[in-house]
């Protein structure tokens, strides 16, 4: 029996929050750790900053004046509450002096001027090429940490819930409460720092329910959505605009013949909704969606239909929640009798004000609405920040609903996948093209004439030109990191995860595109993760509509010898 509807306000009492107020201070489980490196005046500058082990980013601090950026790096890397993660970072000082290492946490605003308290634990810090004081924090107690300066950061004794990485103590910091120490460095001598970190559990935090079975309805559904193609830039295009790609039954047949098992169908339902309070959807959008959905189902393809580009909702979720729920109520009723191979994805790439914490209770209510008419339908739910993998720890779905497939997106390495894409911004950094996959290139890439590239971007080009593939910023290394993070979360919580979008824009050369798709696909399949490429023939083409064939190398990249 399906329970009666409850008001949205009541739902807050049913959900486990991931961000909450503690003594009027917004608190959140950290998804990343951060530390800064700052050279003194004698050292002047530090160069060749790179991550040698682990997953993260090292950048010049762009909030500093340009003449001070060469003396600093800021390093961010993902952490989890599940266990310790390691990271190694290398840099080279230009002159002999000192470099400060400051342990903190991520910078994220809960509201203008107010940061989330996202605490990070640190342990087992080591340095090659410089001396580091008590990197295990075994001599520390509270704010008294020999060799370290405390600005609110502390050292705590391990607990039964969180054991130290080594010894029995570790440091605890966040963005506004730091610990720092100084390294004595020698001109031209590389320094490599090794860190271990994890997210600290906020007071009052409660875990989502862990699912131990691997034979839930969601796990079975995941097997139906293994190799997909997005029909992008069609039904999500606002009425009256002329840039839409018009998909048809021929596309469906080609998708099936190529070996795909499903399509992901983005739809801008909100463009066709009437006024409040019913927000009645126009029959015209159902007719257009039905044509593709039914053609795909007839070809024995699965279909994943979503709400795409609902920018009013992501800009102001509270104001547009009633419309969001009304749209799903109507979609669910319309497709209630379609086969189980049709899945509902609540929202594509929640972003901006629609953070993971904000959408968790709204999505839970949407799931309740859908379950009124579709008790056995697979529902697909993704976190905020454009379905970022790093947001998985913040995601909450109803504990007792076992037919929810979790989705994330990944376009790393972004400099390669989106080179030449005009919609990514006006920065000159975004206009640089010529990146190949994987790096390094046979001939060094030179900055395009007339572009004012940032110091951080120039440093990335230098690393791309010089570093071997295994540590290059444009390489399968980033895919390994993404897949490892998905697997960690999925295995721990027992929720299957699906990669709903990945892809490389056609500005990249065909060989590099094929390399990228092949390398990502093989890693996803080895990890038992289903996927859908972006897109079929709308700019990230699998299919070339002019030749009526796959783009060069694409079939082999995604299906091997099949």
ChimeraX attribute file (.defattr): number of C-alpha atoms within 10 A of each C-alpha:
attribute: neighborCount
match mode: 1-to-1
recipient: residues
	/A:1	5
	/A:2	10
	/A:3	8
	/A:4	9
	/A:5	10
	/A:6	11
	/A:7	9
	/A:8	15
	/A:9	10
	/A:10	11
	/A:11	13
	/A:12	15
	/A:13	9
	/A:14	10
	/A:15	16
	/A:16	20
	/A:17	21
	/A:18	23
	/A:19	21
	/A:20	19
	/A:21	11
	/A:22	13
	/A:23	7
	/A:24	7
	/A:25	13
	/A:26	17
	/A:27	21
	/A:28	27
	/A:29	24
	/A:30	30
	/A:31	24
	/A:32	22
	/A:33	29
	/A:34	24
	/A:35	21
	/A:36	20
	/A:37	22
	/A:38	22
	/A:39	26
	/A:40	17
	/A:41	12
	/A:42	12
	/A:43	20
	/A:44	19
	/A:45	20
	/A:46	24
	/A:47	17
	/A:48	14
	/A:49	26
	/A:50	25
	/A:51	22
	/A:52	17
	/A:53	14
	/A:54	20
	/A:55	21
	/A:56	21
	/A:57	17
	/A:58	20
	/A:59	19
	/A:60	23
	/A:61	20
	/A:62	15
	/A:63	8
	/A:64	11
	/A:65	9
	/A:66	13
	/A:67	8
	/A:68	16
	/A:69	20
	/A:70	19
	/A:71	22
	/A:72	24
	/A:73	25
	/A:74	19
	/A:75	22
	/A:76	19
	/A:77	22
	/A:78	25
	/A:79	28
	/A:80	24
	/A:81	18
	/A:82	15
	/A:83	15
	/A:84	19
	/A:85	19
	/A:86	18
	/A:87	19
	/A:88	19
	/A:89	20
	/A:90	20
	/A:91	19
	/A:92	20
	/A:93	24
	/A:94	20
	/A:95	19
	/A:96	17
	/A:97	18
	/A:98	21
	/A:99	26
	/A:100	16
	/A:101	21
	/A:102	22
	/A:103	26
	/A:104	26
	/A:105	28
	/A:106	24
	/A:107	17
	/A:108	16
	/A:109	12
	/A:110	15
	/A:111	9
	/A:112	7
	/A:113	7
	/A:114	12
	/A:115	18
	/A:116	24
	/A:117	28
	/A:118	27
	/A:119	27
	/A:120	29
	/A:121	29
	/A:122	27
	/A:123	27
	/A:124	21
	/A:125	20
	/A:126	18
	/A:127	18
	/A:128	13
	/A:129	16
	/A:130	18
	/A:131	14
	/A:132	19
	/A:133	17
	/A:134	18
	/A:135	21
	/A:136	24
	/A:137	26
	/A:138	20
	/A:139	14
	/A:140	20
	/A:141	16
	/A:142	14
	/A:143	18
	/A:144	14
	/A:145	22
	/A:146	15
	/A:147	16
	/A:148	22
	/A:149	17
	/A:150	21
	/A:151	14
	/A:152	15
	/A:153	26
	/A:154	22
	/A:155	25
	/A:156	19
	/A:157	17
	/A:158	16
	/A:159	10
	/A:160	6
	/A:161	7
	/A:162	16
	/A:163	15
	/A:164	24
	/A:165	20
	/A:166	14
	/A:167	14
	/A:168	15
	/A:169	24
	/A:170	27
	/A:171	29
	/A:172	27
	/A:173	27
	/A:174	25
	/A:175	23
	/A:176	17
	/A:177	17
	/A:178	21
	/A:179	23
	/A:180	19
	/A:181	20
	/A:182	22
	/A:183	19
	/A:184	14
	/A:185	22
	/A:186	18
	/A:187	13
	/A:188	14
	/A:189	16
	/A:190	19
	/A:191	19
	/A:192	19
	/A:193	19
	/A:194	19
	/A:195	20
	/A:196	23
	/A:197	29
	/A:198	26
	/A:199	26
	/A:200	23
	/A:201	21
	/A:202	18
	/A:203	11
	/A:204	11
	/A:205	15
	/A:206	11
	/A:207	13
	/A:208	18
	/A:209	13
	/A:210	13
	/A:211	16
	/A:212	12
	/A:213	10
	/A:214	13
	/A:215	10
	/A:216	18
	/A:217	16
	/A:218	22
	/A:219	19
	/A:220	15
	/A:221	23
	/A:222	22
	/A:223	14
	/A:224	18
	/A:225	26
	/A:226	20
	/A:227	21
	/A:228	29
	/A:229	25
	/A:230	25
	/A:231	26
	/A:232	24
	/A:233	21
	/A:234	17
	/A:235	22
	/A:236	21
	/A:237	20
	/A:238	18
	/A:239	11
	/A:240	7
	/A:241	7
	/A:242	8
	/A:243	11
	/A:244	16
	/A:245	15
	/A:246	13
	/A:247	18
	/A:248	11
	/A:249	14
	/A:250	10
	/A:251	20
	/A:252	22
	/A:253	14
	/A:254	15
	/A:255	22
	/A:256	18
	/A:257	11
	/A:258	15
	/A:259	14
	/A:260	20
	/A:261	22
	/A:262	28
	/A:263	29
	/A:264	28
	/A:265	24
	/A:266	24
	/A:267	27
	/A:268	19
	/A:269	25
	/A:270	25
	/A:271	16
	/A:272	18
	/A:273	19
	/A:274	13
	/A:275	10
	/A:276	10
	/A:277	9
	/A:278	13
	/A:279	18
	/A:280	16
	/A:281	19
	/A:282	14
	/A:283	10
	/A:284	10
	/A:285	18
	/A:286	17
	/A:287	11
	/A:288	12
	/A:289	17
	/A:290	14
	/A:291	14
	/A:292	20
	/A:293	24
	/A:294	16
	/A:295	18
	/A:296	24
	/A:297	18
	/A:298	11
	/A:299	17
	/A:300	13
	/A:301	24
	/A:302	25
	/A:303	27
	/A:304	23
	/A:305	23
	/A:306	23
	/A:307	22
	/A:308	22
	/A:309	22
	/A:310	20
	/A:311	15
	/A:312	12
	/A:313	22
	/A:314	23
	/A:315	15
	/A:316	13
	/A:317	20
	/A:318	14
	/A:319	12
	/A:320	16
	/A:321	20
	/A:322	18
	/A:323	21
	/A:324	23
	/A:325	22
	/A:326	22
	/A:327	21
	/A:328	21
	/A:329	19
	/A:330	18
	/A:331	19
	/A:332	20
	/A:333	15
	/A:334	13
	/A:335	17
	/A:336	19
	/A:337	11
	/A:338	15
	/A:339	12
	/A:340	15
	/A:341	18
	/A:342	27
	/A:343	23
	/A:344	25
	/A:345	25
	/A:346	22
	/A:347	25
	/A:348	26
	/A:349	25
	/A:350	25
	/A:351	20
	/A:352	16
	/A:353	17
	/A:354	23
	/A:355	19
	/A:356	27
	/A:357	21
	/A:358	17
	/A:359	24
	/A:360	26
	/A:361	24
	/A:362	22
	/A:363	22
	/A:364	20
	/A:365	23
	/A:366	22
	/A:367	25
	/A:368	22
	/A:369	22
	/A:370	24
	/A:371	20
	/A:372	17
	/A:373	19
	/A:374	20
	/A:375	16
	/A:376	14
	/A:377	24
	/A:378	24
	/A:379	26
	/A:380	24
	/A:381	26
	/A:382	33
	/A:383	30
	/A:384	28
	/A:385	19
	/A:386	19
	/A:387	25
	/A:388	19
	/A:389	23
	/A:390	21
	/A:391	21
	/A:392	23
	/A:393	21
	/A:394	20
	/A:395	20
	/A:396	24
	/A:397	22
	/A:398	19
	/A:399	13
	/A:400	9
	/A:401	17
	/A:402	20
	/A:403	21
	/A:404	28
	/A:405	24
	/A:406	24
	/A:407	25
	/A:408	26
	/A:409	24
	/A:410	19
	/A:411	18
	/A:412	21
	/A:413	19
	/A:414	14
	/A:415	23
	/A:416	28
	/A:417	25
	/A:418	23
	/A:419	21
	/A:420	18
	/A:421	16
	/A:422	10
	/A:423	8
	/A:424	11
	/A:425	10
	/A:426	9
	/A:427	12
	/A:428	14
	/A:429	20
	/A:430	20
	/A:431	20
	/A:432	21
	/A:433	19
	/A:434	17
	/A:435	23
	/A:436	24
	/A:437	23
	/A:438	23
	/A:439	24
	/A:440	25
	/A:441	17
	/A:442	8
	/A:443	7
	/A:444	14
	/A:445	17
	/A:446	13
	/A:447	17
	/A:448	14
	/A:449	7
	/A:450	7
	/A:451	13
	/A:452	13
	/A:453	17
	/A:454	15
	/A:455	17
	/A:456	18
	/A:457	18
	/A:458	15
	/A:459	18
	/A:460	21
	/A:461	20
	/A:462	16
	/A:463	20
	/A:464	24
	/A:465	21
	/A:466	15
	/A:467	16
	/A:468	15
	/A:469	17
	/A:470	15
	/A:471	21
	/A:472	22
	/A:473	27
	/A:474	29
	/A:475	24
	/A:476	23
	/A:477	19
	/A:478	22
	/A:479	21
	/A:480	16
	/A:481	15
	/A:482	21
	/A:483	20
	/A:484	16
	/A:485	18
	/A:486	22
	/A:487	19
	/A:488	14
	/A:489	18
	/A:490	18
	/A:491	15
	/A:492	12
	/A:493	15
	/A:494	19
	/A:495	24
	/A:496	26
	/A:497	27
	/A:498	24
	/A:499	25
	/A:500	27
	/A:501	22
	/A:502	22
	/A:503	25
	/A:504	29
	/A:505	19
	/A:506	19
	/A:507	18
	/A:508	21
	/A:509	15
	/A:510	16
	/A:511	13
	/A:512	19
	/A:513	27
	/A:514	23
	/A:515	20
	/A:516	27
	/A:517	20
	/A:518	20
	/A:519	20
	/A:520	22
	/A:521	24
	/A:522	15
	/A:523	17
	/A:524	23
	/A:525	13
	/A:526	9
	/A:527	13
	/A:528	17
	/A:529	22
	/A:530	21
	/A:531	28
	/A:532	26
	/A:533	25
	/A:534	24
	/A:535	24
	/A:536	24
	/A:537	22
	/A:538	23
	/A:539	19
	/A:540	24
	/A:541	20
	/A:542	27
	/A:543	23
	/A:544	16
	/A:545	14
	/A:546	6
	/A:547	8
	/A:548	10
	/A:549	14
	/A:550	18
	/A:551	19
	/A:552	16
	/A:553	18
	/A:554	22
	/A:555	20
	/A:556	14
	/A:557	19
	/A:558	24
	/A:559	15
	/A:560	12
	/A:561	7
	/A:562	8
